[in-house]
Amino acid sequence: MSERGKDRAKPAKGAQAEAPPRRGSPVAWVLVALLVLLLGVATPTFIVIFVGMIPALVAIFIERGKDVRETMSVAALNFAGVAPVVATLWRKGHTITNALHTIQDLGNLFIMFGAAGLALAIMNLTPKIALRFITALDNRRVKAMREQQKEIVAEWGVDVRRDARL
């Protein structure tokens, strides 16, 4: 290594390489601000959304540092399950008492948590279904190629296929 390369590898005496302070994602700050605003202005809605989005929160903490597409899928379908329950809360009356009754209803919990479960089922089953479909298509192609190979052997003779498997 040249002298010049060594100088770059080590910081100067007395100086330490300082990392810039982490401030967090701007999107995260916006979400936190919206949650605080929602908590202050619409407490019953916040209660229902918080309880209903527990599967998404669990997915966020479990999948931390991994691929976020699965987490976003769970969160999106989970929110799709929470939205009609929140709409029901608004129709019945936007009070904390109604919010507590809403989250105690097993049908509402099934809708909210079931939507997240559906997302997990879709994520786990889709690759298996796709694999079966692709395997079936490949088997059909192999069968067609073998039939075509038999026709060519019948027309040109056995010498045309020498080392090819039939």
PyMOL commands that set and color helices and strands:
alter all, ss='L'
color gray80, all
select helices_A, chain A and resi 3-9+26-41+43-52+54-62+68-92+96-104+106-156+158-161
alter helices_A, ss='H'
color red, helices_A
deselect
rebuild
show_as cartoon
